[in-house]
């Protein structure tokens, strides 16, 4: 049984090109293949996003 990749929420730095996700992953410029993702969301990113939104 293989696990599906998670969709991470985060932001991209305009200065360095690094992508930092809400759960703390950092992707160097060129590591992220696409800014559009499909699949299940990362539970850690979703929990942080909901806490920031007050839900």
Buried (B, 14 or more C-beta within 10 A) or exposed (E): EEEEEBBBBBEBEEEEEBBBBBBEBEBEEEEBEEEEEEEEEBEBBBEBBEEEEEE
